Amino acid sequence: MRRVFNVVLLGLMIATAVITYNLKHEAEVVANRVARLHANIAKEREEIALLKTEWSLLSQPSRLQALVEKYKDHFQLEPFSASQVATLDQIPKRPETEPPEATTLAAAAEAVAAN
């Protein structure tokens, strides 16, 4: 009886060791994945900051003015005037149209019956 009890305890100990090893391995895999995700997030944030810096450099008014002057003949750009701005009263209203007929099951049945 004692021998059977010792064999059962030994089996439990081996099963517990295998389960513990598997849990440790899975935790390491997940920890590595989380570390990779954190590294990717940091990389993306750095890239976003770089793109924001590049955008601010490209959209500087002095740079844009120099480009306008350089390509003035090609694009034939002219200064914007206040007379080009329209008020809401000057915008023509959309012509009123009748709403389309309702396409219901009853209307379809009536159309079929009429034909």
C-alpha positions in Angstrom: 0.0 0.0 0.0 2.8 2.3 0.9 4.6 1.6 -2.4 1.5 2.5 -4.4 1.2 5.7 -2.5 4.8 6.6 -3.2 4.3 5.8 -6.9 1.2 8.0 -7.1 3.1 10.9 -5.3 6.0 10.4 -7.7 3.6 10.6 -10.7 2.0 13.7 -9.3 5.4 15.3 -8.7 6.5 14.6 -12.4 3.1 15.9 -13.7 3.5 19.1 -11.6 7.0 19.6 -12.9 5.9 19.2 -16.5 3.0 21.6 -16.0 5.3 24.1 -14.3 7.8 23.9 -17.2 5.0 24.4 -19.7 3.7 27.5 -17.9 7.1 28.9 -17.6 7.8 28.4 -21.3 4.4 30.0 -22.3 5.1 33.0 -20.0 8.5 33.5 -21.6 6.9 33.4 -25.1 4.3 35.9 -24.1 6.9 38.1 -22.4 9.0 38.1 -25.6 5.9 39.0 -27.7 5.1 41.9 -25.3 8.7 43.1 -25.5 8.5 43.1 -29.3 5.3 45.0 -29.3 6.7 47.6 -27.0 9.7 48.0 -29.3 7.5 48.3 -32.3 5.4 50.9 -30.6 8.5 52.9 -29.6 9.7 52.7 -33.2 6.3 53.9 -34.6 6.3 56.8 -32.2 9.7 57.8 -33.2 8.7 57.6 -36.9 5.6 59.7 -36.2 7.7 62.3 -34.5 10.1 62.3 -37.4 7.2 62.7 -39.9 5.7 65.6 -37.9 9.1 67.3 -37.9 9.4 66.8 -41.7 5.9 68.1 -42.2 6.6 71.2 -40.2 9.7 71.9 -42.2 7.9 71.3 -45.5 5.0 73.6 -44.6 7.0 76.6 -43.5 5.5 79.7 -45.1 8.9 81.0 -46.2 9.6 77.8 -48.1 6.2 77.7 -49.7 6.6 81.4 -50.7 9.9 80.6 -52.4 8.3 77.7 -54.3 5.5 79.9 -55.4 7.9 82.4 -56.7 10.0 79.8 -58.4 7.1 78.1 -60.2 5.0 81.2 -60.8 5.2 81.0 -64.6 4.5 77.2 -64.7 1.4 77.3 -62.5 0.3 80.8 -63.3 -0.7 81.4 -59.7 -2.2 84.7 -58.7 -2.8 86.2 -55.3 -6.2 85.5 -53.7 -8.5 88.5 -53.6 -11.5 89.2 -51.3 -13.8 89.5 -54.3 -13.4 85.7 -54.9 -15.2 84.9 -51.7 -18.9 84.3 -52.0 -21.6 84.6 -49.4 -24.3 82.0 -48.8 -26.8 84.2 -50.5 -24.8 84.1 -53.7 -24.7 80.3 -53.9 -27.6 79.0 -56.1 -30.1 76.7 -54.3 -30.5 73.1 -55.4 -33.5 72.6 -57.6 -36.4 70.9 -55.9 -37.2 67.4 -57.2 -40.0 65.1 -56.3 -39.0 62.2 -54.1 -38.8 58.8 -55.8 -41.8 56.5 -55.5 -41.7 54.3 -52.5 -40.6 50.8 -53.5 -42.5 48.7 -51.0 -43.8 45.2 -51.4 -47.3 46.5 -51.8 -46.3 49.0 -54.5 -44.5 46.3 -56.4 -47.5 44.0 -56.2 -49.7 46.8 -57.5 -47.3 47.4 -60.4 -47.3 43.7 -61.3 -51.2 43.5 -61.0 -51.5 46.6 -63.3 -49.4 45.0 -66.0 
